[in-house]
Amino acid sequence: IQYISPPSGPGGIERNDLGATHLAFFVEVFDKFYADTSQRGLRFLSPPVERRDDNGTLQRKVAYSQDPDGNWLEFIEAF
């Protein structure tokens, strides 16, 4: 995501900064997606994070990456 006229600034916004934007994608088989894309060179901020409900039941996995321009990409396991 880039502005051509007027040109974009240097960027560098953290994903949790107020006003930060990102693209989110639902992924059906998260572990396979993570392994395949990591093998092809996609670098993630961290290994997948497991989101659990108050009872400790796994709800979904989530991981962040950045595109070549530094835009944040969020990958969310779909159920």
Phi and psi restraints in degrees (value plus and minus 20) as a CYANA .aco file:
   2 GLN   PHI    -170.4  -130.4
   2 GLN   PSI     120.4   160.4
   3 TYR   PHI    -113.0   -73.0
   3 TYR   PSI     109.2   149.2
   4 ILE   PHI    -108.0   -68.0
   4 ILE   PSI     -64.7   -24.7
   5 SER   PHI    -161.4  -121.4
   5 SER   PSI      92.7   132.7
   6 PRO   PHI     -91.7   -51.7
   6 PRO   PSI     135.5   175.5
   7 PRO   PHI     -83.2   -43.2
   7 PRO   PSI     129.6   169.6
   8 SER   PHI     -86.0   -46.0
   8 SER   PSI     135.1   175.1
   9 GLY   PHI     -99.3   -59.3
   9 GLY   PSI    -190.0  -150.0
  10 PRO   PHI     -91.8   -51.8
  10 PRO   PSI     -35.2     4.8
  11 GLY   PHI      59.0    99.0
  11 GLY   PSI    -162.7  -122.7
  12 GLY   PHI      67.4   107.4
  12 GLY   PSI      -0.1    39.9
  13 ILE   PHI     -98.1   -58.1
  13 ILE   PSI     115.6   155.6
  14 GLU   PHI     -98.2   -58.2
  14 GLU   PSI     130.3   170.3
  15 ARG   PHI     -82.3   -42.3
  15 ARG   PSI     -43.6    -3.6
  16 ASN   PHI    -120.9   -80.9
  16 ASN   PSI     -11.0    29.0
  17 ASP   PHI     -93.7   -53.7
  17 ASP   PSI     122.8   162.8
  18 LEU   PHI     -77.0   -37.0
  18 LEU   PSI     109.8   149.8
  19 GLY   PHI      69.5   109.5
  19 GLY   PSI     -26.0    14.0
  20 ALA   PHI     -89.0   -49.0
  20 ALA   PSI     123.7   163.7
  21 THR   PHI    -137.1   -97.1
  21 THR   PSI     138.0   178.0
  22 HIS   PHI    -177.9  -137.9
  22 HIS   PSI     142.7   182.7
  23 LEU   PHI    -119.9   -79.9
  23 LEU   PSI     118.4   158.4
  24 ALA   PHI    -138.8   -98.8
  24 ALA   PSI     119.7   159.7
  25 PHE   PHI    -147.3  -107.3
  25 PHE   PSI     114.8   154.8
  26 PHE   PHI    -106.3   -66.3
  26 PHE   PSI     115.9   155.9
  27 VAL   PHI    -142.2  -102.2
  27 VAL   PSI     108.2   148.2
  28 GLU   PHI     -98.2   -58.2
  28 GLU   PSI     -64.9   -24.9
  29 VAL   PHI    -135.7   -95.7
  29 VAL   PSI      66.1   106.1
  30 PHE   PHI     -82.1   -42.1
  30 PHE   PSI     -66.7   -26.7
  31 ASP   PHI     -81.6   -41.6
  31 ASP   PSI     -60.1   -20.1
  32 LYS   PHI     -86.8   -46.8
  32 LYS   PSI     -65.1   -25.1
  33 PHE   PHI     -77.5   -37.5
  33 PHE   PSI     -67.6   -27.6
  34 TYR   PHI     -81.6   -41.6
  34 TYR   PSI     -66.3   -26.3
  35 ALA   PHI     -84.1   -44.1
  35 ALA   PSI     -67.4   -27.4
  36 ASP   PHI     -83.2   -43.2
  36 ASP   PSI     -67.7   -27.7
  37 THR   PHI     -92.3   -52.3
  37 THR   PSI     -52.9   -12.9
  38 SER   PHI     -83.8   -43.8
  38 SER   PSI     -62.1   -22.1
  39 GLN   PHI     -83.4   -43.4
  39 GLN   PSI     -51.9   -11.9
  40 ARG   PHI    -105.9   -65.9
  40 ARG   PSI     -18.5    21.5
  41 GLY   PHI      88.3   128.3
  41 GLY   PSI     -20.5    19.5
  42 LEU   PHI     -91.3   -51.3
  42 LEU   PSI     105.3   145.3
  43 ARG   PHI    -120.4   -80.4
  43 ARG   PSI     105.9   145.9
  44 PHE   PHI    -119.0   -79.0
  44 PHE   PSI     133.6   173.6
  45 LEU   PHI     -82.2   -42.2
  45 LEU   PSI     -56.2   -16.2
  46 SER   PHI    -179.6  -139.6
  46 SER   PSI     150.1   190.1
  47 PRO   PHI     -80.8   -40.8
  47 PRO   PSI     143.3   183.3
  48 PRO   PHI     -74.3   -34.3
  48 PRO   PSI     119.9   159.9
  49 VAL   PHI    -119.9   -79.9
  49 VAL   PSI     113.4   153.4
  50 GLU   PHI    -110.8   -70.8
  50 GLU   PSI     104.3   144.3
  51 ARG   PHI    -117.0   -77.0
  51 ARG   PSI     104.8   144.8
  52 ARG   PHI    -141.2  -101.2
  52 ARG   PSI     133.9   173.9
  53 ASP   PHI    -102.3   -62.3
  53 ASP   PSI    -197.2  -157.2
  54 ASP   PHI     -82.8   -42.8
  54 ASP   PSI     -41.3    -1.3
  55 ASN   PHI    -110.9   -70.9
  55 ASN   PSI     -21.1    18.9
  56 GLY   PHI      68.1   108.1
  56 GLY   PSI     -15.0    25.0
  57 THR   PHI     -97.5   -57.5
  57 THR   PSI     111.0   151.0
  58 LEU   PHI     -82.1   -42.1
  58 LEU   PSI     106.4   146.4
  59 GLN   PHI    -119.4   -79.4
  59 GLN   PSI     -63.8   -23.8
  60 ARG   PHI    -194.0  -154.0
  60 ARG   PSI     146.9   186.9
  61 LYS   PHI    -129.9   -89.9
  61 LYS   PSI     129.2   169.2
  62 VAL   PHI    -158.5  -118.5
  62 VAL   PSI     123.7   163.7
  63 ALA   PHI    -168.0  -128.0
  63 ALA   PSI     128.5   168.5
  64 TYR   PHI    -133.6   -93.6
  64 TYR   PSI     128.5   168.5
  65 SER   PHI    -165.0  -125.0
  65 SER   PSI     159.0   199.0
  66 GLN   PHI    -150.5  -110.5
  66 GLN   PSI     126.8   166.8
  67 ASP   PHI     -99.8   -59.8
  67 ASP   PSI     156.6   196.6
  68 PRO   PHI     -79.7   -39.7
  68 PRO   PSI     -42.5    -2.5
  69 ASP   PHI    -111.0   -71.0
  69 ASP   PSI     -19.8    20.2
  70 GLY   PHI      71.3   111.3
  70 GLY   PSI     -15.1    24.9
  71 ASN   PHI     -91.7   -51.7
  71 ASN   PSI     119.0   159.0
  72 TRP   PHI     -96.9   -56.9
  72 TRP   PSI     118.4   158.4
  73 LEU   PHI    -143.2  -103.2
  73 LEU   PSI     108.9   148.9
  74 GLU   PHI    -132.9   -92.9
  74 GLU   PSI     113.1   153.1
  75 PHE   PHI    -136.8   -96.8
  75 PHE   PSI     104.4   144.4
  76 ILE   PHI    -142.9  -102.9
  76 ILE   PSI     109.4   149.4
  77 GLU   PHI     -87.4   -47.4
  77 GLU   PSI     109.0   149.0
  78 ALA   PHI    -114.7   -74.7
  78 ALA   PSI     120.1   160.1
